[in-house]
Amino acid sequence: MEFKIKYYKDLVSFHIPDQNVLGNILPNTAPAAVSEAEEVARALSVPFGTPRLSEIVRSGEKIVIVTSDITRPVPSKIIIPRLLDELGKAGVKDEDVTIVFGLGSHRKQTEEEQKSLVGEEVYSRVKCVDSDPEDCVHLGVCRNGTPVDIFRTVAEADRRILVGNVEYHYFAGYSGGMKAIMPGVSSRAAIQANHKNMIHPGAFAGNLKDNPVRDDIEETADFISVDFILNVALDDHKRIAFAAAGHPVEAHRKACAFLDKIYKKKVKKAADIVIVSTGGYPKDINLYQAQKSIDNVKHIVRKGGIMIVAASCREGYGSDVFGKWINTYSTPGERIEEIQRHFELGGHKSAALAMVQKNCDIYLVTDMEDKLVEKANMVPFHNLQQAVDAAFAQMGEKAAAYVVPVGGSTLPVLE
């Protein structure tokens, strides 16, 4: 059987004998909303688990809208004007509204970046600020021991509204919901304490049950109330396909369920070999980005199997901290042990990669130098068919294989 998958900006082909193919795992097509703005307005008119936003807020209250920074694909420019319209129906004035960009542990943004996120009109109407992990109010401690330290502007507001997009997250289960608070507007100590739980067996993409990372995120609501959220699921072109508004958990779960209908694919058994493409550029521009696809397909490779990853990675590791961890620690086991002793953002991705490598070998088809690939404990190839042939030579002529052409957004799971 012949296959073509994305590699950087090209398509590359390879073949597998028909009898060895377990399946070609592709997402369903996301139905496009007729109008992104209309889909947001529809969601606001029928919220889940709460009254309409205009029935919750009162004139004179200080209101904060928390949305994502420039590193996330949240279409704030489309969402926030509709939220302001809804607030206006309750008599809320622009001067009583503050938009907070949740930086988490990311760098401060420029004024132009802030403006690009919300649009010129909103930026001129409403105060916009970045969160500051150094200016937080301590509100308590979660059962897992994670401190609840929240950016002062958010903590001291009368009403809190969260904006986000829902996609798979490799240890929080999904993005969105209360994640705008934790880690979005939390202190570095809180973020690190929460993220340490990534090594727990329940902390994986698409999982919300017994996931200590997500448990922390949602327990934060016991210490700081959230009045309303608006979450969206995006199609492959980063357009709004579905919006859900209302209660921070109920509305979030509706968006997660929509995402699952499109991108979560059930399979009956694990394979000896899984061949995955990130979906091409920009998701394969470096190993830091490609790691998401590796993590998405990890559950459908049997223990002792082989994962073949087609990812150009022409920019190398893609993160100084990530690269430092790969170069400092020689084995996957060392990286996992060290992340428990000393959590470091950036290093956490090397530990996530290491957890996959404890289960299976990874053959990386790439433009990276061999020595960089080998240092990351992977086997380098520069031709996809050669990697496929080598995997079958290792696993045997009866080996069964899955192909996952869009690993960056597809989440295959075992039934």
C-alpha positions, 0 to 999 in steps of 0.5 A: 500500500502506498502512502504520502505524508507531509514532511516540512512543505513537501509530500513524501511517499513510502509503501508497506505491504497491504497485509501489514497495514493495521490502519491509516488514522485520519481525523474527521473533517471539522464542520466549518462555522458559517460565521465565526462571529455568529458562532460566538454569538450563538454560544453566548446566547445559550450558555451551559450551566449559567445564566447569560453573561449579561444577567450575571454582571452588574454595572459598576463591577470591576471585570477581568477578561483573561485570554491567551498570549501570542503563543496560543491560537486563541481568536481573541480578536473575534471573541472579545468584541462579542463579550464586550457587547454582552457586558454592555447589555448589563450596563458595564462600561469599558473603563471597568473592564481589563483584558489580561493576557495570561503569560504563564511562564512566557515572556512579556509581550510588546504593545504591537503583539497585544494590539494584534491579539484583540484588534485596534478598536478593542485595544483603544477601548479597554485596558490591556495588560500582561499577567505578571508572575511576580505580582500574585496574591496567595490564596491557598494550597491545592490537595496536591500541594500546589500553591494558588498564587494568582496575578493581583489584577485577576484576584482582586476583580469582582468578576472573572471571564475566561477565554480559551481554545480547546485542543489536546494537551500532553499532560493536562488532557486538554487546554482551555477551561480553568487553564487560563487561571492555572497556569495562565495567570499564576506564579512560577512556583505554582506553575512548576508545582502543577507541572511536576505532576506530568509524570503521573500515569493519568497525565496524558492527552485527552484524559481528564479522569484521575489526572492530577495536573487537570485536578489542580487546574480545576481545584483552583476554582475553590480558591478563586471563583470564575463567573463565565468562560467562552471556549472554542474548538478550531478546525485545521485552518485555525478557524472557529468550528464550535464555541461553548460558553458558561460554567468553567467546567460544563462549557469546557467539557462541551468543547472537549466533546466536540474536539473528540468527535473530530480528532480522537480516533479509537483503535482496537490494538497497539501496533508493532510500528507506528509511522507518524507525520506532524502534518508538516510545517510549521509543526515539524520545524524543530523537535520541541514542536514535533514532540506533541505528535510523538506524544499523541500517538504513544499509546498505540505503539506496543511496548518494545515497538518502534515509532517512526517520526517524519519531522524535518526539525531543520531548526534543531531542538528548537529550545535552549532549555530543551536542548540543554536537558538533552545534552546534559542527561544521557538517557531517558531514565535520567531525564525522568528522574531529574524532572522529579527532582528539579522541574524546569519548563523546557526541560519538561518536554525532554522528560515527556519525550523520555517517557515515550522512549521508555516504551518504544524506540523512535526512528527520526526521519529528519534534516537534523544532524545525526549526532543531535538525533543520537544525543536525543536517544533516537535513531536518525534517518534521512529517507522515510522508506529506509526507516520503514524498511529498517523497522520491519527488518527489526520487528519481523515480516509479520509486523503490523503498522499504523500510519498517522498522517496528521499527528499534531492534531490526531489523538489515537486511543486504544478502546 
